[in-house]
Amino acid sequence: MTRSVLFDTETTGLDPLKGDRVIEVAALELDNDLPTGKSFHRLIHPQRDIPEDATRIHGITIDKLRDAPRFEEILDDLMDFFGDGPLVAHNAPFDFGFLNAEFARAGRPSLQRARMVDTLAMAKLRFPGLPNSLDALCRRFDIDLSERTTHNALLDCKLLAEVYVELTGGRQRGLSLATEEQARMQIATYAAEGPRTPRPIMPSETELAAHAAFLGKLKSPIWNA
C-alpha cells in the first residue's frame, strides 16, 4: 500500500502571520492516489473572532464553534491520521503555512515541505494559462458541483480527490489493472482447457444469393476483381 493523505483547511482569513487561525480541517486517506474511504474531519475553535468576509466564503460563524475543541486538542489525532507519507492539497503552500503556524503555537515541529503535493501546481502544468481553481477543474473534468454552495473542508476534499484521480491518471491505471487481470484469467483458462477448436461460419445459399445481388448493384466492386 502506497499511502498518502489529501487534506483541506478553512480559516478565519488569509494570513496566519497576522493572527488568522484554522477553524476546520478535513482529510482523506489515499492508497496509490485513490480514496480508501477513511476520513478525518474536525471543527476547531480559533480563540478569536471570524470576520464576515471569511464567513461568506465557508459559512462558519463563531457561534457554530462554541463547543468545538481548540487546535492543540485535535493535533495528536490529526498527526496520527496524516502519518508520515505525502500530503496532497490544492494550493498546498497555503494549507501548509496555516498548519505549521498552528503547530508552532503548540510547540510542535512543522510539516516537512518535502511531503507536499500541490494539485494547483500540477493543474497549472497540465492546463497552462487556464483557470485552475477547484471549481474550474471540477467543471473541466465534469465533476458534480451541485453540493458546493460554500467552501467546506470535507466536501472540498472529496471533490479534490476526484480531481486528483484525473490529474494523476488514476482511472486509466484502474482500467489498465482490470485489463491485466482479465488477461491473466484468459491465460489461466487456456492453460486449463487447452486451445479451442475454431468453428467455421458458413453462409447459406440464400445469404450467398443476397450478397451476389448486392455486389451487382456496385460499380466495379473490388470483391469481383
KAPEBEL-V181496 format. One record per run of one state. SS is the DSSP state (a for helix, b for strand, c for the rest). FROM is the first residue (numbers start at 1). LEN is the number of residues. Records with the same first field share a line. If there is no record, write none. Layout:
SS=FROM-LEN ; FROM-LEN
This chain:
c=1-2 ; 12-4 ; 19-3 ; 32-2 ; 46-6 ; 59-3 ; 66-3 ; 83-4 ; 90-2 ; 106-7 ; 127-7 ; 141-12 ; 169-1 ; 194-11 ; 217-5 ; 225-1
b=3-9 ; 22-10 ; 34-12 ; 69-2 ; 87-3 ; 116-3
a=16-3 ; 52-7 ; 62-4 ; 71-12 ; 92-14 ; 113-3 ; 119-8 ; 134-7 ; 153-16 ; 170-24 ; 205-12 ; 222-3
